Amino acid sequence: MDSTPADTSASAETSTTNHPMAPHNDIEAFHQVLKSSRRILALCGAGLSASSGLPTFRGAGGFWRNYDATQLATVRAFKMDAGIVWLFYSYRRHLALKAEPNMGHRALAALARRNMDFLCLTQNVDNLSQRAEHPSSQLKSLHGSLYDIKCSNESCDWIQKGNFDDPFCAALAPASVDMPNGEPLPLLDPYHRVKHIGEDEIPKCPQCKKGIQRPGVVWFGEDLDANMMMDISAWMRAEPIDLMFVIGTSAQVYPAASYIDKARKRGARIVTINPEAEDEAEMYKIKPGDFAFGRDAAECLPILLEPVIGKPDEDGEFGMP
């Protein structure tokens, strides 16, 4: 995830469109822009799922037990201790299975159903956008899924889609425990000793019989799926882009973050939705004509998208505007 292919297309030229200045958090002004926008792109991060109760594992407090969570998301960590990496991902699988899509996921799914020219790029691996019935043709999971399993042998192409076993295997059962009365899970206590899980306790690949099974997510240092990247590039080059949402992400992980500048060069106004979006340290990113809403995506997206998706009913479903 640390490299991005060069954009050599002639369509990546800087847009000459002049956008009128508007207050960065003016909802009425944004609604006018939205109603005149056809091709819309979104980049979503862990903040989108925060209201569903899923930890982001980035920034302050981004630790799991006594491990920096981002350091567990590497091939090196898996080779050193596959058991502890699998415990971390089993815990995340269990949390995501218990979670429900929030109104942010549902609003984006409704926008996709209303607008065939909307494409959503998600860095999330929690499957909540899919469970919100976001059309699969308009959703690109940049970093894979917690529920895809593949072989750790780099020369083997075995992959299993949609494995929702919880626990994934018997040795990982401690990660799938629900404690009574909100008591803390012992696994999360760094001082609680965890039984070491050997590679012989993790299922082997059924195809090559050599590698052990691993989460089908993109770890730091790994490349994103090449076919998916080509599909995204083709969509971005096809026509100018009117609007881009940057939702619940610090936009620090590449190549995902590179899509912001690429969309801007294709004419897009950028709309940032993040609790920190209006902090002084973040406002320098806001260009003339852009918008920034320092709010939670689950609360903010239904309001921002209302002219297109309408108001939600009692079941959280969006009717026609």
Buried (B, 14 or more C-beta within 10 A) or exposed (E): BEEBEEBEEEEBEEBEEEBEEBEBBEBEBBBEBBEEBEBBBBBBBBBBBBBBEBBBBBEEEBBBBEBEBBBBBBBEBBEEBBBBBBBBBBBBBBBBBEBEBBBBBBBBBBBBBBBEBBBBBBBBBBBBBBBBBBEEEBBBBBBBBBBBBBBBBEEBEBBBEEBEBBBBBEBBEBBBEEEEEEEEBEBEEEEEEBEEBEBEBBEBBEEBEEBBBBBBBBBBEBEBBEEBBEBBBEBBBEEBBBBBBBBBBBBEBEBBBBBBEBBBBBBBBBBBBBBEBBEEEBEEBBEEBBBBBBBBBBBBBBBBBBEBBBEBEEEBEBEEE
